[in-house]
Amino acid sequence: MPVLILLGIGTVCGITALVSKHKPSQKYDINMSEQEKTKRVFENNQKRIDKIMRKYR
């Protein structure tokens, strides 16, 4: 019986961790201009490209 309780607690903690990890955060400030949003998107894309390039070096 205690094993089932621990298993249930572990499952709940695992699910909440996955949900919080994949939860989309607010990417942009409401007051940002279109140009600032575009700049932020380009910066994020460059970070992703750099991360991929480091992985395959």
A tleap script that builds the chain and sets N, CA, C and O, in Angstrom:
source leaprc.protein.ff14SB
mol = sequence {
  NMET PRO VAL LEU ILE LEU LEU GLY ILE GLY
  THR VAL CYS GLY ILE THR ALA LEU VAL SER
  LYS HIE LYS PRO SER GLN LYS TYR ASP ILE
  ASN MET SER GLU GLN GLU LYS THR LYS ARG
  VAL PHE GLU ASN ASN GLN LYS ARG ILE ASP
  LYS ILE MET ARG LYS TYR CARG
}
set mol.1.N position { 0.811 -1.206 0.000 }
set mol.1.CA position { 0.000 0.000 0.000 }
set mol.1.C position { 0.860 1.278 0.000 }
set mol.1.O position { 0.587 2.192 -0.779 }
set mol.2.N position { 1.891 1.359 0.858 }
set mol.2.CA position { 2.722 2.569 0.828 }
set mol.2.C position { 3.431 2.765 -0.515 }
set mol.2.O position { 3.706 3.894 -0.921 }
set mol.3.N position { 3.720 1.656 -1.196 }
set mol.3.CA position { 4.372 1.766 -2.506 }
set mol.3.C position { 3.442 2.459 -3.494 }
set mol.3.O position { 3.892 3.279 -4.295 }
set mol.4.N position { 2.161 2.140 -3.448 }
set mol.4.CA position { 1.193 2.778 -4.346 }
set mol.4.C position { 1.067 4.266 -4.052 }
set mol.4.O position { 0.933 5.072 -4.973 }
set mol.5.N position { 1.108 4.630 -2.792 }
set mol.5.CA position { 1.031 6.048 -2.428 }
set mol.5.C position { 2.248 6.794 -2.965 }
set mol.5.O position { 2.111 7.871 -3.544 }
set mol.6.N position { 3.441 6.223 -2.776 }
set mol.6.CA position { 4.651 6.863 -3.295 }
set mol.6.C position { 4.646 6.941 -4.813 }
set mol.6.O position { 5.087 7.931 -5.396 }
set mol.7.N position { 4.144 5.891 -5.444 }
set mol.7.CA position { 4.051 5.888 -6.900 }
set mol.7.C position { 3.100 6.982 -7.384 }
set mol.7.O position { 3.385 7.663 -8.369 }
set mol.8.N position { 1.979 7.150 -6.699 }
set mol.8.CA position { 1.023 8.209 -7.048 }
set mol.8.C position { 1.611 9.586 -6.875 }
set mol.8.O position { 1.421 10.462 -7.718 }
set mol.9.N position { 2.328 9.782 -5.778 }
set mol.9.CA position { 2.960 11.085 -5.534 }
set mol.9.C position { 4.004 11.369 -6.604 }
set mol.9.O position { 4.090 12.491 -7.105 }
set mol.10.N position { 4.792 10.370 -6.956 }
set mol.10.CA position { 5.807 10.548 -8.001 }
set mol.10.C position { 5.191 10.885 -9.345 }
set mol.10.O position { 5.717 11.706 -10.097 }
set mol.11.N position { 4.056 10.233 -9.643 }
set mol.11.CA position { 3.367 10.501 -10.904 }
set mol.11.C position { 2.859 11.931 -10.952 }
set mol.11.O position { 3.020 12.617 -11.961 }
set mol.12.N position { 2.246 12.383 -9.866 }
set mol.12.CA position { 1.720 13.752 -9.816 }
set mol.12.C position { 2.857 14.763 -9.961 }
set mol.12.O position { 2.721 15.745 -10.691 }
set mol.13.N position { 3.967 14.532 -9.277 }
set mol.13.CA position { 5.105 15.450 -9.380 }
set mol.13.C position { 5.680 15.463 -10.792 }
set mol.13.O position { 6.045 16.520 -11.305 }
set mol.14.N position { 5.762 14.296 -11.419 }
set mol.14.CA position { 6.278 14.223 -12.783 }
set mol.14.C position { 5.401 14.945 -13.777 }
set mol.14.O position { 5.896 15.653 -14.654 }
set mol.15.N position { 4.091 14.766 -13.642 }
set mol.15.CA position { 3.154 15.426 -14.559 }
set mol.15.C position { 3.209 16.932 -14.376 }
set mol.15.O position { 3.232 17.671 -15.361 }
set mol.16.N position { 3.231 17.404 -13.130 }
set mol.16.CA position { 3.292 18.851 -12.916 }
set mol.16.C position { 4.599 19.435 -13.441 }
set mol.16.O position { 4.617 20.562 -13.937 }
set mol.17.N position { 5.691 18.684 -13.337 }
set mol.17.CA position { 6.967 19.178 -13.867 }
set mol.17.C position { 6.913 19.289 -15.386 }
set mol.17.O position { 7.413 20.261 -15.953 }
set mol.18.N position { 6.313 18.305 -16.049 }
set mol.18.CA position { 6.196 18.361 -17.509 }
set mol.18.C position { 5.298 19.506 -17.951 }
set mol.18.O position { 5.603 20.203 -18.918 }
set mol.19.N position { 4.201 19.697 -17.250 }
set mol.19.CA position { 3.270 20.769 -17.620 }
set mol.19.C position { 3.934 22.124 -17.440 }
set mol.19.O position { 3.802 22.992 -18.303 }
set mol.20.N position { 4.642 22.322 -16.344 }
set mol.20.CA position { 5.287 23.615 -16.124 }
set mol.20.C position { 6.420 23.850 -17.120 }
set mol.20.O position { 6.702 24.993 -17.478 }
set mol.21.N position { 7.071 22.777 -17.570 }
set mol.21.CA position { 8.163 22.915 -18.539 }
set mol.21.C position { 7.630 23.312 -19.907 }
set mol.21.O position { 8.244 24.126 -20.595 }
set mol.22.N position { 6.505 22.753 -20.307 }
set mol.22.CA position { 5.965 23.012 -21.640 }
set mol.22.C position { 4.903 24.103 -21.663 }
set mol.22.O position { 4.321 24.386 -22.710 }
set mol.23.N position { 4.656 24.701 -20.536 }
set mol.23.CA position { 3.659 25.762 -20.473 }
set mol.23.C position { 4.185 26.979 -21.226 }
set mol.23.O position { 5.262 27.481 -20.906 }
set mol.24.N position { 3.446 27.459 -22.216 }
set mol.24.CA position { 3.944 28.617 -22.963 }
set mol.24.C position { 3.911 29.867 -22.105 }
set mol.24.O position { 2.867 30.238 -21.567 }
set mol.25.N position { 5.035 30.500 -21.983 }
set mol.25.CA position { 5.107 31.733 -21.211 }
set mol.25.C position { 4.763 32.904 -22.125 }
set mol.25.O position { 4.759 32.779 -23.349 }
set mol.26.N position { 4.483 34.018 -21.516 }
set mol.26.CA position { 4.188 35.205 -22.314 }
set mol.26.C position { 5.483 35.662 -22.956 }
set mol.26.O position { 6.413 36.082 -22.266 }
set mol.27.N position { 5.542 35.581 -24.272 }
set mol.27.CA position { 6.779 35.856 -24.993 }
set mol.27.C position { 7.061 37.342 -25.126 }
set mol.27.O position { 8.215 37.768 -25.080 }
set mol.28.N position { 6.019 38.120 -25.288 }
set mol.28.CA position { 6.226 39.516 -25.609 }
set mol.28.C position { 5.463 40.404 -24.640 }
set mol.28.O position { 4.385 40.062 -24.153 }
set mol.29.N position { 6.054 41.536 -24.385 }
set mol.29.CA position { 5.380 42.538 -23.575 }
set mol.29.C position { 4.248 43.141 -24.409 }
set mol.29.O position { 4.373 43.276 -25.626 }
set mol.30.N position { 3.171 43.492 -23.766 }
set mol.30.CA position { 2.011 44.033 -24.474 }
set mol.30.C position { 2.371 45.334 -25.180 }
set mol.30.O position { 1.826 45.632 -26.243 }
set mol.31.N position { 3.268 46.099 -24.611 }
set mol.31.CA position { 3.600 47.421 -25.145 }
set mol.31.C position { 4.731 47.401 -26.177 }
set mol.31.O position { 5.176 48.462 -26.615 }
set mol.32.N position { 5.202 46.216 -26.573 }
set mol.32.CA position { 6.309 46.145 -27.536 }
set mol.32.C position { 5.829 46.519 -28.936 }
set mol.32.O position { 4.705 46.211 -29.332 }
set mol.33.N position { 6.699 47.180 -29.658 }
set mol.33.CA position { 6.360 47.510 -31.040 }
set mol.33.C position { 6.634 46.299 -31.923 }
set mol.33.O position { 7.286 45.345 -31.498 }
set mol.34.N position { 6.140 46.344 -33.134 }
set mol.34.CA position { 6.337 45.253 -34.096 }
set mol.34.C position { 7.810 45.024 -34.365 }
set mol.34.O position { 8.252 43.882 -34.491 }
set mol.35.N position { 8.574 46.102 -34.455 }
set mol.35.CA position { 10.010 45.999 -34.723 }
set mol.35.C position { 10.718 45.290 -33.563 }
set mol.35.O position { 11.598 44.461 -33.796 }
set mol.36.N position { 10.348 45.604 -32.325 }
set mol.36.CA position { 10.965 44.945 -31.170 }
set mol.36.C position { 10.606 43.466 -31.121 }
set mol.36.O position { 11.446 42.633 -30.783 }
set mol.37.N position { 9.358 43.136 -31.459 }
set mol.37.CA position { 8.936 41.733 -31.486 }
set mol.37.C position { 9.730 40.953 -32.532 }
set mol.37.O position { 10.183 39.837 -32.276 }
set mol.38.N position { 9.893 41.550 -33.705 }
set mol.38.CA position { 10.645 40.904 -34.777 }
set mol.38.C position { 12.097 40.700 -34.361 }
set mol.38.O position { 12.676 39.647 -34.626 }
set mol.39.N position { 12.683 41.695 -33.716 }
set mol.39.CA position { 14.066 41.591 -33.243 }
set mol.39.C position { 14.197 40.461 -32.229 }
set mol.39.O position { 15.162 39.697 -32.271 }
set mol.40.N position { 13.236 40.350 -31.321 }
set mol.40.CA position { 13.278 39.287 -30.312 }
set mol.40.C position { 13.155 37.916 -30.962 }
set mol.40.O position { 13.830 36.974 -30.546 }
set mol.41.N position { 12.298 37.788 -31.984 }
set mol.41.CA position { 12.152 36.508 -32.684 }
set mol.41.C position { 13.467 36.121 -33.355 }
set mol.41.O position { 13.889 34.968 -33.268 }
set mol.42.N position { 14.118 37.076 -34.024 }
set mol.42.CA position { 15.398 36.795 -34.673 }
set mol.42.C position { 16.464 36.384 -33.653 }
set mol.42.O position { 17.255 35.476 -33.910 }
set mol.43.N position { 16.485 37.052 -32.496 }
set mol.43.CA position { 17.455 36.700 -31.456 }
set mol.43.C position { 17.221 35.281 -30.952 }
set mol.43.O position { 18.169 34.516 -30.772 }
set mol.44.N position { 15.953 34.929 -30.724 }
set mol.44.CA position { 15.632 33.582 -30.240 }
set mol.44.C position { 15.990 32.526 -31.278 }
set mol.44.O position { 16.502 31.459 -30.937 }
set mol.45.N position { 15.719 32.827 -32.543 }
set mol.45.CA position { 16.066 31.874 -33.599 }
set mol.45.C position { 17.578 31.684 -33.684 }
set mol.45.O position { 18.053 30.568 -33.892 }
set mol.46.N position { 18.331 32.765 -33.526 }
set mol.46.CA position { 19.789 32.672 -33.579 }
set mol.46.C position { 20.312 31.835 -32.417 }
set mol.46.O position { 21.260 31.066 -32.579 }
set mol.47.N position { 19.695 31.983 -31.241 }
set mol.47.CA position { 20.105 31.170 -30.090 }
set mol.47.C position { 19.860 29.694 -30.371 }
set mol.47.O position { 20.692 28.852 -30.033 }
set mol.48.N position { 18.727 29.375 -30.983 }
set mol.48.CA position { 18.426 27.981 -31.320 }
set mol.48.C position { 19.427 27.435 -32.332 }
set mol.48.O position { 19.901 26.306 -32.201 }
set mol.49.N position { 19.745 28.240 -33.337 }
set mol.49.CA position { 20.703 27.808 -34.360 }
set mol.49.C position { 22.067 27.566 -33.724 }
set mol.49.O position { 22.723 26.568 -34.024 }
set mol.50.N position { 22.501 28.478 -32.841 }
set mol.50.CA position { 23.790 28.306 -32.168 }
set mol.50.C position { 23.812 27.033 -31.329 }
set mol.50.O position { 24.810 26.312 -31.311 }
set mol.51.N position { 22.727 26.764 -30.645 }
set mol.51.CA position { 22.644 25.570 -29.812 }
set mol.51.C position { 22.749 24.301 -30.661 }
set mol.51.O position { 23.433 23.351 -30.280 }
set mol.52.N position { 22.079 24.287 -31.799 }
set mol.52.CA position { 22.136 23.130 -32.694 }
set mol.52.C position { 23.530 22.978 -33.275 }
set mol.52.O position { 24.048 21.864 -33.362 }
set mol.53.N position { 24.140 24.081 -33.672 }
set mol.53.CA position { 25.481 24.021 -34.251 }
set mol.53.C position { 26.502 23.501 -33.234 }
set mol.53.O position { 27.386 22.724 -33.596 }
set mol.54.N position { 26.393 23.916 -31.974 }
set mol.54.CA position { 27.308 23.418 -30.945 }
set mol.54.C position { 27.118 21.925 -30.736 }
set mol.54.O position { 28.075 21.204 -30.451 }
set mol.55.N position { 25.887 21.465 -30.876 }
set mol.55.CA position { 25.597 20.038 -30.665 }
set mol.55.C position { 26.283 19.172 -31.704 }
set mol.55.O position { 26.746 18.074 -31.393 }
set mol.56.N position { 26.353 19.659 -32.942 }
set mol.56.CA position { 26.889 18.832 -34.025 }
set mol.56.C position { 28.335 19.170 -34.399 }
set mol.56.O position { 28.804 18.736 -35.451 }
set mol.57.N position { 29.037 19.913 -33.588 }
set mol.57.CA position { 30.456 20.189 -33.845 }
set mol.57.C position { 31.300 19.060 -33.376 }
set mol.57.O position { 32.523 19.108 -33.506 }
savepdb mol mol.pdb
quit
